Amino acid sequence: MQRLTAAAASVAGLGSTTVRIDALSNHLPPLFAGAAEYYVRYRSEYPAPIFTELAGRLGLDGRQSALDLGCGPGMATFGLTEHVASVTAVDPDREMLAAGHALAVEKGVDGIDWREGSSEDLAGLGVGPFDLALMAASFHWMDRPATLAALDKLINPGGAVVIITGSMSGLARDTPNRPAWAEAAYTTRERWAPSRRRWRGDTSDNQSTYTLQRGENRAVLEASAFASVDSYELHWQRTHTVDELIGLLMTVPDLTPTALGDRIDGFRTELREALLAAQPGEHFVEPIWTQVLIGRRPTD
Ligand SMILES: C[S@@+](CC[C@H](N)C(=O)[O-])C[C@H]1O[C@@H](n2cnc3c(N)ncnc32)[C@H](O)[C@@H]1O
């Protein structure tokens, strides 16, 4: 795995985007209900070097078509638009799509087709074919082998699947140099959301939604049509106030405003006390370990 140096993300471009909400019967659990507004405020886009490196490895020259599956409000979508001609941004959550569309209009970013849908209805969406499919912090919510099989039908010969993990480190115990407040956040989450949501297709007793999945994704790719796997990673960081950290934690399923309901104030108070006990002060530096896996079809 190759390591990159960090730099700020940038987004540019002028124009408009489209959003299309089809009458799909959405049978997925509403994991992120009520989270979109918090997501836009408290998460951040991935740093630009992630996409520069990706463009170099895949030979992206602004002519390709891409799918961003599980796009949320576009945390990876906007970085991708810098290197391809068009992005179809798919998510089952309408609030996420609306937030992404609003951000695109605000930024003046062109070439994004926001679509309601999921890994489970890709074939019926009438989208594609694509030169690449990106899944950023979303693959772990899907039935991973079934998703890769569906993508095999949508991705052009010579195309690739890209899996990005690591958009926040407070809840990922395997992030190197994790500060004490991150463990306090983790244990507070355990108390308020003890029964973790499972990803689609998971039948194991494994209760960790995220951390263990990081290691498994390579094996899942290697067992798919996209078995030729390449990878790199980026260590970067961002600084939060305690209120921003609380908002960040509320972007996670089971801790969203909708999931907490009238428990919001209790959660916020307890988390604030736990964070400040672990680290007094107003500046919380979050180390982030973002990993990128690229899967291509073997050539021989
Ligand atoms: C943690 S957010 C990631 C958003 C964005 N890609 C990012 O990197 O910040 C996960 C997103 O995956 C979406 N999602 C969940 N299950 C999905 C599925 N089966 N197919 C497609 N998207 C899904 C959720 O609605 C949510 O917007």
The ligand as an SDF file (V2000), in Angstrom:
LIG
                    3D

 27 29  0  0  0  0  0  0  0  0999 V2000
  -21.5060    7.1310    5.4970 C   0  0  0  0  0  0  0  0  0  0  0  0
  -22.4780    7.7030    4.1500 S   0  0  0  0  0  0  0  0  0  0  0  0
  -21.2010    8.0470    2.9370 C   0  0  0  0  0  0  0  0  0  0  0  0
  -21.5310    9.2130    2.0660 C   0  0  0  0  0  0  0  0  0  0  0  0
  -20.3820    9.6780    1.1800 C   0  0  0  0  0  0  0  0  0  0  0  0
  -20.1170    8.7310    0.1240 N   0  0  0  0  0  0  0  0  0  0  0  0
  -19.1000    9.9070    1.9860 C   0  0  0  0  0  0  0  0  0  0  0  0
  -18.0920    9.2880    1.6960 O   0  0  0  0  0  0  0  0  0  0  0  0
  -19.1420   10.7120    2.9190 O   0  0  0  0  0  0  0  0  0  0  0  0
  -23.1590    6.1850    3.5130 C   0  0  0  0  0  0  0  0  0  0  0  0
  -24.2100    6.4220    2.4410 C   0  0  0  0  0  0  0  0  0  0  0  0
  -24.5340    5.1590    1.8470 O   0  0  0  0  0  0  0  0  0  0  0  0
  -25.9150    5.1490    1.5820 C   0  0  0  0  0  0  0  0  0  0  0  0
  -26.3500    3.7290    1.4920 N   0  0  0  0  0  0  0  0  0  0  0  0
  -26.6960    2.8920    2.4860 C   0  0  0  0  0  0  0  0  0  0  0  0
  -27.0030    1.6940    1.9980 N   0  0  0  0  0  0  0  0  0  0  0  0
  -26.8360    1.7730    0.6430 C   0  0  0  0  0  0  0  0  0  0  0  0
  -26.9960    0.8520   -0.4350 C   0  0  0  0  0  0  0  0  0  0  0  0
  -27.3700   -0.4080   -0.2230 N   0  0  0  0  0  0  0  0  0  0  0  0
  -26.7410    1.2900   -1.6910 N   0  0  0  0  0  0  0  0  0  0  0  0
  -26.3310    2.5640   -1.9160 C   0  0  0  0  0  0  0  0  0  0  0  0
  -26.1610    3.4710   -0.9330 N   0  0  0  0  0  0  0  0  0  0  0  0
  -26.4000    3.0740    0.3200 C   0  0  0  0  0  0  0  0  0  0  0  0
  -26.5290    5.9050    2.7480 C   0  0  0  0  0  0  0  0  0  0  0  0
  -27.8270    6.4050    2.4520 O   0  0  0  0  0  0  0  0  0  0  0  0
  -25.5090    7.0100    2.9710 C   0  0  0  0  0  0  0  0  0  0  0  0
  -25.8230    8.1930    2.2760 O   0  0  0  0  0  0  0  0  0  0  0  0
  1  2  1  0
  2  3  1  0
  2 10  1  0
  3  4  1  0
  4  5  1  0
  5  6  1  0
  5  7  1  0
  7  8  2  0
  7  9  1  0
 10 11  1  0
 11 12  1  0
 11 26  1  0
 12 13  1  0
 13 14  1  0
 13 24  1  0
 14 15  1  0
 14 23  1  0
 15 16  2  0
 16 17  1  0
 17 18  1  0
 17 23  2  0
 18 19  1  0
 18 20  2  0
 20 21  1  0
 21 22  2  0
 22 23  1  0
 24 25  1  0
 24 26  1  0
 26 27  1  0
M  CHG  2   2   1   9  -1
M  END
$$$$
